[in-house]
Amino acid sequence: MSQWYELQLLDSKFLEQVDQLYDDSFPMEIRQYLAQWLEAKDWEHAASNDSMATVLFHDLLTQLDDQYSRFALENNFLLQHNIRKVKRNLQVHFQDDPIQLALTISHSLKEEKKILEKAMKDEKNHIGSLLNNIILDKQKQLDQKVKTVKSRVQEIEQEIKSLEDLQDEFDFRSKTLHSREHEVNGLAQNEIKQEKVHLHNMMLKLDIKRKEVINETASLLNEVEQIEGLLINEELVEWKRRQQVACIGGPPNTCLDQLQHCFTLLAESLQQVRQQLKKLEELEQKYSYEGDPITQKKQFLEERYDTLFITLIKSSFVVERQPCMPTHPQRPMVLKTGVQFTVKLRLLVRLPELNYQLRVKASFDKDVIEKSSVKGFRKFNILGTNTKVMNMEESTNGSLAAEFRHLQLKEQKNTGSRTTEGPLIVTEELHSISFETQFCHQNQPIDLETTSLPLVVISNVSQLPNGWASILWYNMLVSESKTLGFFSNPPAATWGQLSEVLSWQFSSVTKRGLNSEQLDMLEEKLLGPNNCFSENLIPWTRFCKENLNEKTFSFWLWIEGILELIKKHLLPLWNDGCIMGFVSKEKERALLKDRLQGTFLLRFSESSREGAITFTWVEMVSNESQFHSVEPYTKHQLSAVTFPDIIRNYKVMAAENIPENPLKFLYPSISKDQAFGKYYSRPKDPSEPMDVDDAKASGYIKTELISVSEVHPSRLQSPENLLPMSVDVFGELTRQLSPSDIDSVLCTAYPN
């Protein structure tokens, strides 16, 4: 889809901005008729190259002539007239200055792109805002429903007080009447008769009032049941899914405090209902009668209360923070034996009377059938204090929580060595930690239990990357069941699912995820150019176990190596967008072709397991683009010299043995120093290059490591023959030989 076509799909406010880009000197008609042709040309390069600008100017006039011919065939006189007018205007304005035309078109295309990006950003923000608003609206509605329950409970409370007052009055008048029934005078008998009628009416009113309170209570419990179902079956399930996503690098999980608020209000309301039921029972004990609604309904209401309250409490026991080693905070659910890990539990029903009352016990692989059914399944013991009392003091937000901070795992050693007949490798074997406590409800112990997400247990840190791959794959594809035998037959993933998770791996540790172009390159690398996988489904083995394109490592280990390289050596450059990173060699050359000489881009090596980065630059030779790539830099070189300093000081030694830095512009056309200047190492106290006093003081003359590629002039233009000299090699060379010795060797080897 052309850029021009995309622009026409925008809202009117953006189209108005596009309209302001064009005037009579370069009218919108040209942009409309020649959209694809204009976008296919490198106007930015032409703006700095007079000959190229002249060629493109005449090509443009030819394109207009062709368009005129098409209109002539259609007998469209008006459009023919407009095209002739446009062509004359172009000749008037740009015949003698074609570079100005190139500048005008280049500027318009760039501004169009900015408008498109702004529109897409606004749309994305709008969608995100809509989603946030939907979530917020949903939360507000839920919060309002819970508050409505609380309000209804208070109304029933007032109704019960009114009922109690009515019953007290009825009781008093009944006793008074009973004491006067033995009076014999006529006047008294008439009063007694009237009083009996009045008491009968009061009795009817009392019965109606009791029925109203019972019906209101039953209706309230129905409403509580609906809200509780919404909380447990929808909101809590969605939170747990968001927790899974957040654990594998996705957007941070939120709303647990809001859930706690709703759970707590609902529990408090149910507790108040329980007190009201007790009050009704007291009223029944004071006075009851045949067909008494309290007698008929109290057991049913009490049972409903018990069920709702116990279900609410049981569901509110959650793992707030999944097991994680403090040494690897961004890799939860991968635990190493002998290394401490932490995990945090929370009870979403925050009732003061529960503070310091619930003792939580942690158990490893409790009731896991794989322990007995899977041959070779490893067993572990939890070391450290595996019990903890829930309290409100440890959490900053005052939640009722228990955090285990010093747990470790130790493998149970069976007699003999571990069998190798198990169906799963160590990093595909899933485990879990269960947490149990007891809650006393009406003198009856109620068991509460929750379980962590599936874990991978490793014994060596080298297993961490593959262990994390298992965690990614499981949580990407599973949202409900916790089947520990998942990897016995792991399902395939779509590229849409995997690409999002891959981008999260970068955005979770840096400020940038992967853009669509980078993901396209990774898709082709994983699936192959011909996509040999049916329905774009990617098997687990292809992602993590099979060697990648005749390499000695898998796709995931390649990504993992690059992630480590970015985190330790390239983070600022990646965050600033200086590193294109994932781009094929073919695409790289297509991008650099026709760019200014010395334009370069940074990409990750496709052949390094531990992660490496290289740069490729373009050079014009006999009006042809030649491309040169330096040997990739790994963590070993980048530990000695920062990558910006390598780029600043890089030299190619060729003709006449004059070292030159061929790197001028970071793609597309950013000055090298503008892009990397702020990252260059700052020089220490300045001194003369051969400061004798300084040398005597320290005993050494200061040196600086630089990267040099040594190439014979006749072989310079062949990228296959480029022979890079690494930092280590050049450093050793300068330590063994003097500069004059090096010059002599090079002059002998490559005479003029």
Salt bridges, closest charged atoms under 4 A:
GLU39 OE2 - ARG31 NH2 2.79
GLU44 OE2 - LYS110 NZ 3.80
GLU44 OE1 - ARG595 NH1 3.25
ASP65 OD1 - LYS87 NZ 2.71
GLU111 OE2 - LYS114 NZ 3.47
GLU112 OE1 - ARG31 NH2 2.67
ASP122 OD2 - LYS118 NZ 2.84
ASP143 OD2 - LYS147 NZ 3.20
ASP143 OD1 - HIS261 NE2 3.17
GLU159 OE1 - LYS209 NZ 2.90
GLU164 OE2 - LYS279 NZ 2.86
GLU169 OE2 - ARG173 NH1 3.49
ASP171 OD2 - LYS175 NZ 3.35
GLU181 OE1 - HIS178 ND1 3.70
GLU183 OE2 - ARG180 NE 3.65
GLU191 OE1 - ARG180 NH2 2.53
GLU195 OE2 - ARG173 NE 2.78
ASP207 OD2 - LYS211 NZ 3.27
GLU216 OE1 - ARG152 NH2 3.45
GLU223 OE1 - ARG152 NH1 2.48
GLU225 OE1 - ARG304 NH2 2.70
GLU235 OE2 - LYS138 NZ 3.64
GLU238 OE2 - LYS138 NZ 3.04
ASP257 OD1 - ARG346 NH1 3.00
GLU268 OE1 - LYS150 NZ 3.61
GLU282 OE1 - LYS279 NZ 3.58
GLU284 OE1 - LYS298 NZ 2.90
ASP292 OD2 - ARG210 NH1 2.57
GLU302 OE2 - ARG274 NH1 3.74
ASP306 OD1 - HIS441 NE2 3.12
GLU320 OE1 - LYS344 NZ 3.89
GLU320 OE1 - ARG346 NE 3.10
ASP365 OD2 - HIS431 ND1 2.63
ASP367 OD2 - LYS366 NZ 2.86
GLU394 OE2 - LYS388 NZ 3.46
GLU394 OE1 - ARG405 NH1 3.78
GLU403 OE2 - ARG321 NH2 2.20
GLU403 OE1 - ARG405 NH2 3.33
GLU421 OE1 - LYS375 NZ 2.61
GLU428 OE2 - LYS545 NZ 3.01
GLU429 OE2 - ARG378 NE 2.82
GLU429 OE1 - ARG418 NH2 3.41
GLU429 OE2 - HIS431 NE2 2.75
GLU436 OE2 - LYS366 NZ 3.51
GLU449 OE2 - LYS366 NZ 3.66
GLU546 OE1 - ARG542 NH1 3.74
GLU560 OE1 - ARG331 NH2 2.94
GLU564 OE2 - LYS567 NZ 2.88
GLU564 OE1 - LYS568 NZ 3.54
ASP576 OD2 - LYS678 NZ 3.03
GLU588 OE2 - ARG603 NE 2.73
GLU606 OE1 - LYS525 NZ 2.96
GLU610 OE1 - HIS636 NE2 3.58
GLU619 OE1 - HIS628 NE2 2.98
ASP645 OD1 - ARG648 NH2 3.25
GLU732 OE1 - ARG735 NH2 2.99
